[in-house]
Amino acid sequence: MWQLCEHAHPVLTDEGGAILDEHTGRWQYLSPTSSAAVLLLLAGPGREQAVERYAARYSIGRERAAADVGEVAGSLVRLGLAHDGVPEPTRRRWWSR
């Protein structure tokens, strides 16, 4: 199941959004359609349902919706802000608790 990493903090709306990478302090800005794809991926039980909802929302074909949602999901995985069912390794902090 696709999800954002623990260190990624989203601020998402239908009008666009951004994701803060806590490790680097940088923001990844999203277009309105990219933000909608992320919202649908996070809201549903799987990518297939997100693709169906995305296709219905934008009145586009399923193949195009799958490509769009897949590109957004893949880009955030490549940036280290999300993962596809394989959680990121737990990082040890340099201070003790």
BELPE-V986088 format. One record per backbone hydrogen bond with DSSP energy under -0.5 kcal/mol. CO is the residue of the C=O (numbers start at 1). NH is the residue of the N-H. Records with the same first field share a line. If there is no record, write none. Layout:
BEGIN
CO=NH ; NH
END
This chain:
BEGIN
1=85
3=83
5=8
7=9 ; 22
8=10
9=20
11=18
13=16
16=13
17=30
18=11
19=28
20=9 ; 22
21=24 ; 25 ; 26
26=21
27=29
28=19
30=17
31=35
32=36
33=37
34=38
35=39
36=40
37=41
38=42
39=43
40=44
46=50
47=51
48=52
49=53
50=54
51=55
52=56
53=57
54=58
55=59 ; 60
61=65
62=66
63=67
64=68
65=69
66=70
67=71
68=72
69=73
70=74
71=75
72=76
73=77
74=78
75=79
76=81 ; 82
77=80
81=5
83=3 ; 85
85=87
END
